[in-house]
Amino acid sequence: MKTKETFMDYSKPKFERLFKDNYPHMYRMAFSMVQNADDAKDAVHQAFAQIWRNKPQVSEDCTRGYLLAATRNQCLHILRNRQLQRRMEEELQRETAEQKDEEREELMQQLQQVIEGNLTEQDRRVLKLHYEDELTYEETASALGISASAVNKHITRSLAKIRTTLKIAK
């Protein structure tokens, strides 16, 4: 003689009891998957919320397995979202870095044009020795046969022209 199969009861008191009885097992499994307490809690709560909304016909004999499977699926969803977010953040960082590189390259081209078009040959030599070759004012002065104060004047005047032309604030 067959016994009548019973299904999960969705009355509020029974569902609350189901939650209290199964939450610890579900949480432990979720935490082992997602390695984060808040995400594990969210996975378990989402599993219960989805079960409450859909009210699937689950045999009482299979309830714990069903709850653990629902929790596992929520954890997989969380892990997929994390992976997607990580990829989006990496892509955004890559795009931002490329944009900064492009902006820097454009600024460097503008700077080169200003230097070539607006500065005297002596100004360009002073800037090259001081900034590119990293010579001190005294070393630059010695290399060009001028005084250190003349080097200072060339640099000050050149930077002012560059700022004015590129409209860069001091």
Buried (B, 14 or more C-beta within 10 A) or exposed (E): EEEEEEBBEEEEEEBEEBBEEBBEBBBEBBBEBBEBEEBBBBBBBBBBEEBEEEEEEBEEEEBBEBBBEBBBBBBEEBBEEEEEEEEEEEEEEEEEEEEEEEEEEEEEEEBEEBBEEBBEEEBBBBBEBBEEEEBEBEBBBBBBEBEBEBBBBBBEBBBEBBEEBEEEEE
